[in-house]
Amino acid sequence: MARVVRFRKVGGPEVLQIDEVDVPPPAKGEVQIRIKAIGLNRAESMFRSGQYLEEPKLPARLGYEAAIAVAAVGPARREG
């Protein structure tokens, strides 16, 4: 299980919630990452509150900038 920050309606910080989601193992040629920290900026605050250039498609997530560690590696891809 992984935790993800989501919001299901626009508003202030009180609309944020932490949900648990299943994360499948990485497929061939993929990696799975573990988020250590996310950065939230003014644009994401505006997005959450409905004041950004585009409307969020709900439920929406925050945290597009992250400090990560590789948690798992899927099987190697064959080139050719």
C-alpha positions in Angstrom: 0.0 0.0 0.0 1.1 3.6 -0.7 -0.3 6.9 0.6 -1.3 9.6 -1.9 -2.5 13.2 -1.1 -5.8 13.9 -3.0 -8.6 16.3 -3.0 -12.2 15.7 -4.2 -13.4 19.3 -4.1 -11.6 22.6 -4.5 -10.9 24.7 -1.4 -8.3 25.4 1.3 -5.9 22.9 2.9 -8.8 21.3 4.7 -9.9 19.6 1.5 -6.7 17.5 1.3 -6.9 13.9 2.4 -4.5 11.0 2.5 -5.7 7.9 0.8 -4.1 4.4 0.7 -3.8 2.9 -2.8 -2.5 -0.5 -4.1 0.7 -0.2 -6.1 1.4 -3.1 -8.4 5.0 -4.3 -8.8 6.9 -2.8 -11.7 6.5 -4.3 -15.1 9.2 -5.0 -17.6 11.4 -1.9 -18.1 9.8 0.0 -15.2 10.9 1.1 -11.8 8.9 1.7 -8.7 9.9 4.7 -6.6 9.5 5.6 -3.0 8.7 9.3 -2.4 10.7 10.7 0.5 9.4 14.3 0.2 7.2 16.4 -2.1 7.4 20.0 -2.8 4.2 22.1 -3.0 4.4 25.5 -4.6 2.1 28.4 -5.2 0.7 27.0 -8.5 -0.4 23.8 -6.7 -2.0 25.9 -4.0 -3.9 27.8 -6.6 -4.8 24.5 -8.4 -6.2 23.1 -5.2 -8.3 26.2 -4.5 -9.7 26.4 -8.1 -7.7 29.6 -9.0 -5.2 28.1 -11.5 -5.3 28.3 -15.3 -6.9 24.9 -15.6 -9.6 23.3 -13.5 -8.6 20.1 -11.6 -10.2 16.9 -12.7 -11.4 15.4 -9.5 -10.2 13.6 -7.6 -6.9 15.4 -8.2 -3.4 15.0 -6.7 -0.7 17.4 -5.6 3.1 17.0 -5.4 4.6 16.9 -8.9 8.1 17.6 -7.6 9.6 14.9 -5.4 12.7 13.6 -3.8 12.7 9.8 -4.4 14.5 6.5 -3.9 14.2 3.6 -6.3 12.2 0.9 -4.4 12.1 -1.9 -7.0 13.1 -2.6 -10.6 11.1 -4.6 -13.0 12.5 -7.3 -15.3 15.0 -6.0 -18.0 13.7 -5.0 -21.4 15.2 -6.7 -24.4 16.5 -4.3 -27.0 16.1 -5.2 -30.6 
